[in-house]
C-alpha cells in the first residue's frame, strides 16, 4: 500500500512517489485529502490522467508530473499549468514532444522563451517568435535566424502586437 498525503507533501517528495509508482502497472493506493481518504486498486496511468483532467488538482501534484514526459501534452492542456511548470518541461532532457506548445503558450515565462529560441526545431522557434511574451532581444535574434519561416514570423509581429483603433 502506498500513501500520498497531498495536502502536506513537498514537491520533491511527490516527485519521488510518482516516479516510484510508475514502476508497477497498478498498485494499491491510498490518497488522503485532508480528513477524507479512499483506498482502491488503481492503474497508475488512470490516476495520473485523473489528476491532469481534474481542475482542482493541487499545483504540487501537477508540478511533480512535469518529470514524467509521457504526460507533458496533457499537462500543458491543464488550466492550472503555469509558467513554472512550462519552464520545467522546456528544460526536460527531451522536450521536443511538447516544446512547440510551450513556445506558443502565453503562460510561458520570457526566460523560458529565450531558452526555447535556441531550439534546433524551427517550429519551436516560430512559436517563440509569435508569442507576445518573447523579449524584444530574442525577437531581434530570431529576425536573423537561418530559417526563412522563423525570420518571417519574427518580423511579422503576429501575436505580439494589439491593433488599437
N, C-alpha and C positions, 0 to 999 in steps of 0.2 A: 504494500500500500504506500503510495506517495502522497505527501501532504504539501499543499501550496497555500500559504496564508497571504492572500493578495493584498489585504489592507495594510500589511506591515512589512512586506518583503522588499528589500533593496534591489535595485536594478541588476546588480551583478549576481545576486542570489537567484533571481528569477531566470536570468540567462543560463546559469548553471543547471537549474532544474529543467528548463525547457530542452536544453541540449541533451541532458541525460534521459529525458523522457522519449526523445526521438529514436533512441536505440532499440526500443521494443515496439512492435507493430501495434500492440494495445496493452494497456496496463489498468490496474485498478487504481482509481484516483479519488482523493477526497479534496474538494475545493471549499474553502471557508471564506465567506463574505461576511465579515463582522460576526454576528451571532447566528447567521444562517449557514448551514452546510448541507452538502449532499454527497453521496458516495455511489459510484457506479463504475462498471467496466466500460471504458470508452476508447475508441480509436484516437490516437494522438492527432492525426490529421483532422479528424472531425472536431476535436477540441480546439485546435488552433484556428481552424476556419470559423468556428463559432465565435471565438474571441475577435477575429477580424471583422466579422459581419455585425457584431453587436455594437451599436453606437455608444453603449455605456461601459465598454471595456476600459479598465484602468489604464492610464497612459503608461505606467511602468511595465505592464504586460505587453503592450504594443511595442514599446522600446526594446524589450527583450527579444521580441520576434524579429527585429532587424538583423540579428545574427543568422537567421535561418533563411538563406537566399531563395529557397523554393517558394516562399510566401511574399516576396517583395512586391510583385504585381498587385496582389490583393491588399497588402498593407498601404500602398500608395492610394488605393481607392477608398480607404477608410477616412472619413472626415476629420478624425482626431489625429491623423498622421500630420505631424508638424515639421517645421524646418530642421529641428534637431534630428528627427528620425530620417528625413531625407538625406541629411549630411552623413549619418551613419551608413545608410545604404549606398550612397555615392562613393564612399571610401571603402566599400567592401572589396575584397580581392578580385571578385568577378562581377562588377556592377552592370555589365552590358545588357542584361535582360531587362533592366528597369531604368537605365540611365537616361534614355530619351524622355520618358515620362517625368522623371525628376527634373530634367533640364527645362521642360515646358511648364512645370507646375509653379504657380505664383507663391506657394508656401515655401519654396526653396530659398535658403539664405544666399545673399550675394557672394559670400565666400565660397559656398559650395558650387555656385555657378562658375566662379573663376576657376575652380578646380576642374569642373566638367568641361570647360572651354579647351582644356588640354587633351581631351579625349581623341583617340585615333579614329573614332567613329564620326564621320561627317554629319550624320543625322543628329547626333547628340550636340555637336557644335551649332547646328542650325537651331535646335531647341533652345540653346543658351542665347543665341543671337536674337531670338524673338521674345525672350522672357523680359517683362518690364522691370524685373529686379536686378538685371545684369548691370554691373557697374560700367560706367562710360569707358574706363580704360580697357576693359575686357572687350567691349564693342569695337573700340578702335583697333585692337589687335585682330579681332575676327574680320574686320573690314579688309585686312591684308592676308587673309587665310589663303592657302594654296588651292582650296576647292572653290570654284566659282559660285556654287549654290550657297555656300556658307557666306562668302563675301556679299552676295546679293541680299541675303537675309539680314545681315548685319547693317547693310547700307539702307535697306528699305524702311527700317524702323517699325515694321509691322508688330503690333503688340506692345510697343514701347511708348507710344505717344497717344494721347487722347486729343481728338479734334474738338475744339470749343468754338461753337458758332454764335 
